[in-house]
Amino acid sequence: MALASRTSPRAPRPSIDLDVIATARLSPQLMRVTLGGAGFAAFEDRPETDKYVKIAFTDPDGHQVTRTYTVRSVDADAGTMDVDFVVHGDEGLAGPWAASAEPGATISLFGPGGGYAPNADADWYLFVGDLSALPAISAALEALPADAAGVTILEVESEDAILDLQAPEGIEQRWIIDPAHDTDRLADAVRQLAWRDGRVDVFAHGERESMKALRRSLFDERGLERAQVSLSGYWARGRTEDRFQAEKREPIGQIFPTA
């Protein structure tokens, strides 16, 4: 999912069948599903904090489709992993499944893949995103050294979506409440930052048009290098997942315009 990959790609892996071990409602919009069981032995973990899996679902027409989700955390000793799902009522396939999943249910997934981990040589860190990026940002925050400094900017629809994130004391946490999802809100928040000295490491992921606005802010205005920034769209407003994936091959779906 991340465009600025810092690791070499791996060959595709076969599907893994995992059992639902437990579920937990983190907020009205976010459901955590803990997966494990005998199939976990086939799961080969990766070091990236944005590692993701593709989960297989069956659509209303009976076709198998996949949806991409960040692995929030892995507990190798317990043989489990947590995956957080954004839930919007009955909308979509994955959200409703997660909201109604019960222990013992089985699901198939592929992966993991991944492309980002915090750069240990950075002087400070900037994490920007919406609810879809919260699992990856949370994992990155927990991977930072205790003396890390920086800022996290997260956009959510309402105050009840705000979570208590574990992060070093030097990471300032900012939440933007924007039910209208103004595509410029995140970019404007970055523009208003008191820019720190030193080399920044940026992870910015979320709604596609918001990420395009951030691209202009980070590269055109701040003059950052591509190696400093992991930037991509996780979804697009008004698009189904399948249409969003198809548009990645079209100009409208590309965060970085091609020449």
Protein Blocks (a to p, Z undefined) as FASTA:
>chain_A
ZZbdcbdcdddddddddddfbdcdfbfkbccdddedjklmmpccdfbfkbccddddddfk
opacddddddfbacfknopacdddddehjgojklmmmmmgcehiacddeddddfbdcdfk
bmbdcddddfklmmmmmmmmmmpcfkbgcddddddfbfklpccddddfklccdddddfko
paklmmmmmmmpccdedjddddddddfklmmmmmmmmmmmnopafklpccddfbdehiaf
klmmmmmmpmklpmbacZZ
